[in-house]
Amino acid sequence: MSRHIPATMATQHPDNAFPSIFSGKAFVSTREETEECYRCFSELDVEEYMWDWEGKFVDEAVMERLFMEYYDYFKTHPIGKDKFLTFRIPNIWEELSAKLPRSFMNVVSAGQVAENYKMHDTPLFEVIHPMTTSSDQLKYLQRKFTRIAESSANIFELKKHLKHIELIPLFEAIETMATSYKILMEYVDFMQSEYNFTPEYMRVFIARSDPAMNAGIIPTVLAVKHALSSYHKFGTSRGIKIYPWIGGGSLPFRGGINPNNVESTLEEYRGTASVTIQSAFRFDYPIESVKKAINTFNTQLPKMRTTYRPITSEEGKVIDNFNAKAKTYFTETIESLAPLINQASKHLPNNRERIQHIGIFGYARGLGKIKLPRAIKFCGALYSLGIPPELIGTGRSLKLAKEQGCLDLILDLYKNIKSDLIHSGYYLNRENLDLITTSLGITKSIQEDIELIEKILNISIGPKSAEHLIHRNFTSNIYHKMNVGYNLEFDILEAAKIRRSIG
C-alpha cells in the first residue's frame, strides 16, 4: 500500500493535570493548538494530530499557519505523506452547528493552500466521524462532500484534488460496536455502486471513553474485542486491509493508554493499528518516558495489527448476552450518583476552549432525562470523590459471569483486568463511599462490587503507597469542602496530579 498508516495520534482531549510542556500552562487555547500540533510532530514524533471540530472552538486557518510558521519542517515532513493532520468533524445528528460545511471546505481548499506553498498537494484527505450509528450517515456525508468539492471547483475554480473523502467512522456505543461491521459492509457497497470505488484499506475508530461511561469497564472491553475481531474478518472477506484505531485516555476506565502502561496496552489491544496520545499522556509524565512510549507504539503497532484474538460467532453471542445485563449494574448506580457527579464536575478545570456538548449519556426516568458531563469530567468527578468508576458494577458483573459460565472467556479476553482494577483501586476512599451512599440514600451496591472483585479475582482493592493515601486525603477534603461550599480547586488539581490525569 502506498500510504503510511500512523500508529500514534496526538489529540486535543483536555485530560492533563500538569501544564503543557510546550507552553507551561495547563490551559491550551485554540490559537496555541497550531504550535502544539507542530511540536507534537517535531519533538515527540507522533505521526498524526487530530484537529477537533467536535464540541470545541477550532482555528480554521490551520493549514496556512502550519505552512507559514513552520515551512522548513513541513517541506521535509509533508502533511499527508509523512505526518498527518486529520479532522474530527461534528456529528450533525447530535451537534447542530454550521461547522460541518466549514470543515469540508477546509479539506477542499487545503490542496490549493499546499500548492501555494509548494507542499505535498493533498495534505488532507480523510476525516473522523464521531458517534457513527448507521451507514446512512456515512453515505450522506460522502454525497455532501462530493457536492461541496464539485461546487468549489465550478464556482471558485479550485483544483479538484479529491474525488471523494475518506471517512473514518468512530463507534462509541457498545450496541453499535456489536454490529458495526454491517455498517462498514453497507458503506463499501455504496462506494462501489455510486462511486465505482473499492477501498484498498479502511481505518476504523473504536472509542474507549464514552462506551465505558455508558456501560462500565468490562462490557466496554468485551465490546472492543468483539469489534476488533469483526473488523478484521470483514476486511478479509472483502479483500480490504483493516486498520483499527483505539481512542483512549490514561486512566484504566478510559483505556489505560499512558507511558507507564505501554506493554500492557500493546497486549490488550492486539489487532490495533493506531492509538491516541491524549493530553495527560503528553504532559503528566516525564518527557523522556513520553518520547520512549511514543517510539515504542510507532515501531510495535505496525507489527501487531494482524495478531488479534478472533472471536467466534458463539462467543460473540455470549458477549452480547452478558453485556446486555452487566451494563445495567453500572448505569443504574450512575443514575443514583448523577447529581453528585454533576456537582463535582463543575469544579474540574477546563483546559481547552470547548463549547457546550450534548450529553451522550441520557436515560428516560420519569418525565426527564439524566445528563452527565463529557467522559473526562465524568471520570474526573468520580475519582475526585474517591470512587473510581472502574469499580462500579464490576463486582456484580463478575458474579454474573460466574453464573452464566463465561468468566473464563472474560478473563481470557480482558487481559489486564486484574492490574486495571488494582490500579484504579489505589484511589478508592472507602470512608467517602460510605458517606456518599448514606447521604444519597442509595444501596451499598458499590461496596458489594468491591467485595466481589476482591473475592472472585483474589486481589486487594485500596490505597497502598503514601501517594495513594495522600490522594485519599485530598478526596476527603473535596467531598467535605463541596458540602460546605469551600473552594475545591487546589485539592482537585493536586489529586489529579497524583493519578496523572484529570479523568
C-alpha positions in Angstrom: 0.0 0.0 0.0 1.3 3.4 -1.0 0.4 5.4 2.2 1.8 5.1 5.7 -0.8 4.4 8.4 0.1 6.4 11.5 0.5 4.5 14.7 0.1 7.4 17.1 -2.2 10.4 17.0 -2.0 13.3 19.4 -5.4 14.6 20.3 -6.8 17.7 22.0 -8.6 15.9 24.8 -8.2 18.1 27.9 -7.4 15.5 30.5 -4.0 16.8 31.6 -3.4 17.8 35.3 0.1 19.3 34.7 0.9 22.2 32.5 1.6 21.7 28.8 5.3 21.0 28.2 5.1 23.5 25.3 3.5 26.5 26.9 4.0 26.0 30.7 0.2 26.4 31.2 -2.4 23.6 31.7 -4.9 25.5 29.5 -4.2 25.3 25.8 -6.0 28.0 23.8 -7.4 27.4 20.3 -4.7 29.7 18.9 -1.9 27.7 20.7 -3.0 24.4 19.2 -1.2 25.1 15.9 2.1 25.3 17.7 1.1 22.2 19.8 0.5 20.3 16.6 3.9 21.2 15.1 5.7 20.4 18.3 3.9 17.1 18.8 5.2 16.2 15.3 8.7 17.6 15.6 9.6 17.0 19.3 7.5 13.9 20.3 7.4 12.2 16.9 3.7 11.5 16.9 2.7 10.6 13.4 -0.8 12.2 13.3 -2.6 15.0 15.0 -6.4 15.3 15.4 -7.8 18.7 14.6 -11.1 18.6 16.5 -14.2 20.3 15.1 -16.5 18.5 17.5 -17.6 20.2 20.7 -14.9 22.9 20.7 -13.7 26.0 19.0 -11.3 25.5 16.1 -8.7 27.6 14.3 -9.9 27.3 10.7 -6.6 28.8 9.3 -4.6 25.7 10.5 -3.1 24.9 7.1 -1.9 28.4 6.4 -0.5 28.8 9.9 1.4 25.5 9.8 2.9 26.1 6.4 3.7 29.7 7.0 5.1 29.4 10.6 6.9 26.0 10.2 7.7 26.0 6.5 11.1 24.3 6.7 9.8 21.4 8.8 6.8 20.6 6.7 8.8 20.9 3.5 10.8 17.9 4.6 8.0 16.2 6.6 5.0 16.8 4.3 1.5 16.7 5.7 -0.5 13.9 4.1 2.6 11.9 3.3 4.9 11.8 6.3 2.8 13.4 9.0 -0.9 13.6 9.1 -3.5 16.2 10.1 -6.9 14.6 10.5 -10.1 16.5 11.2 -12.8 15.1 13.6 -15.9 16.6 12.1 -19.1 17.3 14.1 -21.9 14.8 14.0 -24.8 16.8 12.7 -27.3 14.3 14.0 -26.1 15.1 17.5 -24.5 18.5 17.4 -26.4 21.1 15.5 -23.9 23.6 14.0 -22.6 25.1 10.9 -19.2 23.6 11.4 -19.7 20.6 9.1 -19.7 22.6 5.8 -16.8 24.8 7.1 -14.7 21.7 7.9 -15.4 20.2 4.5 -14.5 23.5 2.8 -11.3 23.4 4.8 -10.4 20.0 3.4 -11.4 21.0 -0.2 -9.2 24.2 -0.1 -6.2 22.6 1.7 -4.9 21.2 -1.6 -4.8 24.8 -3.1 -3.1 26.1 0.1 -0.5 23.3 -0.2 0.1 24.2 -3.8 0.6 27.8 -3.0 3.4 26.8 -0.5 4.7 24.2 -3.0 3.9 21.4 -0.5 2.5 17.9 -1.0 -0.7 18.6 -3.0 -3.2 16.5 -1.0 -2.5 17.3 2.7 -6.0 16.5 3.9 -8.0 13.5 2.6 -9.7 11.8 5.5 -12.0 12.8 8.4 -13.2 11.1 11.5 -17.0 11.0 12.0 -17.9 10.7 15.8 -20.8 8.8 17.2 -21.4 6.8 14.0 -24.6 4.7 14.2 -25.5 3.9 10.6 -24.2 3.6 7.1 -26.8 6.2 6.1 -24.8 8.9 8.0 -21.6 8.0 6.1 -23.4 7.9 2.7 -24.9 11.3 3.4 -21.6 12.8 4.3 -19.9 11.4 1.3 -22.5 12.8 -1.1 -22.4 16.2 0.6 -18.6 16.3 0.4 -18.7 15.5 -3.3 -21.2 18.3 -3.9 -19.1 20.8 -2.0 -15.9 19.8 -3.8 -17.6 20.0 -7.2 -19.3 23.3 -6.4 -15.9 24.7 -5.2 -14.3 23.7 -8.5 -17.1 25.2 -10.6 -17.7 28.4 -8.7 -14.2 29.3 -7.3 -12.2 27.4 -9.9 -10.4 25.5 -7.2 -8.5 22.5 -8.5 -10.3 19.3 -7.5 -7.7 17.3 -5.6 -10.2 14.8 -4.2 -13.0 12.8 -5.9 -14.2 11.7 -2.5 -13.3 12.0 1.2 -12.1 9.0 3.2 -14.5 8.7 6.1 -13.3 7.1 9.4 -16.3 6.0 11.4 -15.9 6.4 15.2 -18.1 3.9 17.1 -18.9 5.0 20.6 -21.7 2.7 21.9 -21.3 -1.0 22.8 -24.6 -1.8 21.0 -23.3 -0.2 17.8 -19.9 -1.9 18.1 -21.5 -5.3 18.1 -23.0 -4.8 14.6 -20.8 -2.1 13.2 -19.2 -4.4 10.6 -22.5 -4.3 8.9 -22.3 -0.5 8.7 -18.8 -1.0 7.0 -20.2 -3.5 4.6 -23.1 -1.3 3.6 -20.8 1.7 3.1 -18.4 -0.3 1.0 -21.3 -1.5 -1.2 -22.4 2.1 -1.5 -19.0 3.3 -2.6 -18.8 0.6 -5.2 -22.2 1.3 -6.7 -22.2 5.1 -6.5 -18.5 5.9 -7.0 -17.2 2.8 -8.7 -14.6 2.7 -6.0 -13.5 -0.2 -3.7 -11.2 1.0 -0.9 -7.8 -0.7 -0.6 -7.9 -0.1 3.1 -10.2 1.3 5.8 -9.4 2.9 9.1 -12.0 2.3 11.8 -12.0 4.2 15.1 -13.1 2.5 18.3 -13.9 4.7 21.3 -12.9 3.6 24.9 -14.1 6.5 27.0 -17.7 7.1 26.0 -18.8 3.4 25.9 -17.3 2.9 29.4 -19.3 5.9 30.6 -22.5 4.3 29.3 -21.9 0.7 30.1 -19.0 0.2 32.6 -15.5 -1.1 32.0 -16.0 -4.9 31.5 -18.8 -4.6 28.8 -16.7 -1.9 27.1 -13.5 -4.0 26.8 -15.5 -7.0 25.6 -17.3 -4.9 23.0 -14.0 -3.6 21.8 -12.5 -7.1 21.5 -15.6 -8.2 19.6 -15.4 -5.2 17.3 -11.7 -5.7 16.5 -12.4 -9.4 15.6 -15.4 -8.4 13.4 -13.5 -5.7 11.5 -10.6 -8.0 10.6 -13.0 -10.7 9.5 -14.9 -8.2 7.4 -11.7 -7.0 5.8 -10.6 -10.5 5.0 -13.9 -11.3 3.4 -13.9 -8.2 1.2 -10.2 -8.1 0.4 -9.7 -4.8 2.3 -6.9 -4.0 4.7 -8.4 -3.0 8.0 -6.6 -0.6 10.4 -8.5 -0.4 13.7 -7.8 2.5 16.0 -8.3 2.7 19.8 -9.2 6.1 21.2 -8.4 6.1 24.9 -7.1 8.2 27.8 -4.6 7.5 30.6 -6.7 6.0 33.3 -8.0 2.4 33.0 -11.6 3.5 32.7 -10.8 5.5 29.6 -8.4 3.0 28.1 -5.2 2.9 30.2 -3.1 4.3 27.4 -0.2 6.0 29.2 3.7 5.9 29.2 3.8 3.6 32.2 1.4 1.1 30.5 2.8 0.6 27.0 3.4 -3.1 27.0 0.1 -3.9 28.7 -1.7 -1.7 26.1 0.0 -3.5 23.2 -1.1 -6.8 24.6 -4.6 -5.7 25.5 -5.3 -4.2 22.1 -3.7 -6.7 19.7 -5.0 -6.2 16.2 -5.0 -2.4 16.6 -3.0 -0.2 14.2 -3.3 3.2 15.9 -3.7 4.6 19.4 -4.4 8.1 20.7 -1.9 10.1 22.6 -4.0 12.4 24.7 -3.0 15.5 26.7 -2.4 13.7 30.0 -0.2 11.2 28.2 1.9 14.0 26.8 2.0 16.4 29.8 1.6 14.4 33.0 4.6 12.1 32.7 8.3 12.7 32.4 9.2 13.8 28.9 11.7 11.1 28.2 9.2 8.4 29.1 6.6 10.1 26.9 9.1 10.0 23.9 10.1 6.4 24.6 6.5 5.3 24.8 5.5 7.0 21.5 8.5 5.5 19.8 7.5 2.0 21.1 4.0 2.4 19.7 5.3 3.7 16.4 7.6 0.7 16.0 5.5 -2.1 17.5 1.9 -1.4 16.5 2.5 -1.9 12.7 3.9 -5.4 13.6 0.9 -6.4 15.7 -2.0 -5.2 13.5 -3.0 -8.7 12.4 -2.3 -10.5 15.7 -5.8 -10.1 17.1 -7.7 -12.7 19.1 -10.5 -14.0 16.8 -13.9 -14.3 18.4 -16.3 -17.0 17.2 -19.9 -16.3 16.5 -20.9 -18.3 19.6 -18.5 -16.3 21.8 -20.0 -13.1 20.2 -23.5 -14.2 21.3 -22.2 -14.9 24.8 -20.6 -11.4 25.0 -23.7 -9.7 23.7 -25.9 -11.5 26.2 -23.6 -10.8 29.1 -23.2 -7.1 28.2 -26.9 -6.5 28.0 -27.3 -7.4 31.7 -23.9 -6.4 33.0 -24.2 -2.8 31.8 -27.4 -2.3 33.9 -25.4 -2.7 37.1 -23.3 0.3 36.1 -26.0 2.5 34.6 -28.4 2.1 37.5 -25.8 3.0 40.0 -24.7 6.0 38.0 -28.3 7.3 37.8 -28.2 7.5 41.6 -24.8 9.2 41.7 -25.6 11.6 38.8 -26.4 14.7 40.9 -23.2 14.4 42.8 -21.2 13.7 39.6 -22.6 16.9 38.0 -21.9 18.9 41.1 -18.3 17.8 41.4 -17.6 18.1 37.7 -18.3 21.8 37.8 -15.1 22.3 39.9 -12.8 20.5 37.4 -10.5 22.7 35.3 -11.3 23.4 31.6 -8.1 23.0 29.7 -9.4 23.7 26.2 -11.9 26.1 24.6 -14.8 23.7 24.5 -18.4 24.6 23.7 -21.5 23.1 25.3 -21.8 19.5 24.3 -24.9 17.3 24.2 -24.9 14.6 26.9 -24.3 11.3 25.3 -25.5 9.6 28.5 -29.2 10.0 28.9 -31.8 7.7 30.5 -35.5 8.0 30.4 -36.5 8.3 34.1 -40.0 9.6 34.9 -40.6 12.8 32.8 -37.0 13.8 32.3 -33.5 12.6 31.4 -30.3 12.4 33.3 -27.5 14.4 31.7 -23.9 14.0 32.6 -20.6 15.8 31.7 -18.3 14.6 29.0 -16.2 11.5 29.7 -13.1 13.2 31.1 -15.1 15.2 33.7 -17.4 12.3 34.4 -14.3 10.1 35.2 -12.6 13.0 36.9 -15.5 13.8 39.2 -15.8 10.2 40.4 -12.0 10.0 41.0 -12.1 13.3 42.9 -14.8 11.8 45.2 -12.7 8.7 45.8 -14.9 6.4 43.8 -13.0 5.1 40.7 -15.6 4.4 38.1 -13.8 1.2 37.1 -15.2 -0.4 40.3 -18.8 0.5 39.7 -20.9 -2.5 38.5 -17.8 -4.6 38.0 -18.1 -7.0 41.0 -21.7 -7.8 40.2 -20.7 -8.3 36.5 -18.0 -10.8 37.6 -20.6 -12.6 39.7 -23.0 -12.6 36.7 -20.2 -14.1 34.5 -19.7 -16.9 37.0 -23.5 -17.6 37.0 -23.6 -17.5 33.1 -20.5 -19.7 32.9 -18.5 -17.1 30.9 -16.0 -15.9 33.5 -13.1 -17.8 31.8 -13.9 -16.2 28.5 -13.9 -12.7 30.1 -10.6 -13.3 31.8 -9.1 -14.6 28.5 -10.3 -11.6 26.6 -9.7 -8.8 29.1 -6.0 -9.4 29.7 -5.4 -6.6 32.1 -8.5 -6.8 34.2 -6.6 -7.5 37.5 -4.0 -4.8 37.0 -6.6 -2.3 35.8 -8.7 -2.8 38.9 -5.8 -2.9 41.3 -4.5 0.4 39.8 -7.9 2.1 40.0 -8.4 0.7 43.5 -5.4 2.7 44.7 -7.6 5.8 44.6 -10.6 4.4 46.5 -11.7 6.3 49.5 -13.9 3.9 51.5 -15.0 6.5 54.0 -16.2 8.8 51.3 -18.0 5.9 49.6 -19.9 5.1 52.8 -20.8 8.7 53.5 -22.0 9.2 49.9 -24.2 6.2 49.7 -25.7 7.0 53.1 -26.3 10.7 52.3 -27.9 9.9 48.9 -30.0 7.1 50.3 -28.7 4.6 47.8 -27.9 0.9 48.2 -24.4 -0.2 49.1 -24.0 -1.7 45.6 -20.5 -0.3 45.0 -19.3 -1.7 48.4 -20.7 -5.1 47.1 -18.9 -4.6 43.9 -15.6 -4.2 45.7 -16.1 -7.2 47.9 -16.9 -9.4 44.9 -13.9 -8.1 42.9 -11.6 -9.0 45.7 -13.2 -12.4 46.2 -13.6 -13.5 42.6 -10.3 -12.2 41.3 -8.3 -12.7 44.5 -6.9 -9.2 44.6 -6.9 -6.4 47.1 -8.6 -3.1 46.4 -7.4 0.1 48.2 -4.5 2.5 48.7 -1.1 1.0 49.0 1.6 3.8 48.9 2.0 7.1 50.7 0.9 8.8 47.5 -2.3 6.8 47.4 -3.1 7.8 51.0 -2.4 11.4 50.2 -4.8 11.2 47.2 -7.4 9.7 49.6 -6.9 12.6 51.9 -7.4 15.1 49.1 -10.7 13.3 48.1 -11.9 13.6 51.7 -11.2 17.3 51.6 -13.0 17.6 48.2 -16.2 15.9 49.4 -16.4 17.8 52.7 -15.5 21.1 51.2 -18.0 20.7 48.4 -20.7 20.1 51.1 -20.0 23.4 52.8 -19.2 25.5 49.7 -15.4 25.9 50.1 -13.1 26.3 47.2 -12.0 22.9 45.8 -9.6 23.9 43.1 -6.3 23.1 45.0 -7.4 19.7 46.3 -8.9 18.7 42.9 -5.8 19.6 41.0 -3.4 18.0 43.5 -5.3 14.8 43.5 -5.3 14.7 39.7 -1.6 15.3 39.6 -1.1 12.2 41.8 -3.1 10.0 39.5 -1.6 11.7 36.4 -4.8 12.7 34.7 -7.9 14.9 35.4 -10.1 12.0 34.4 
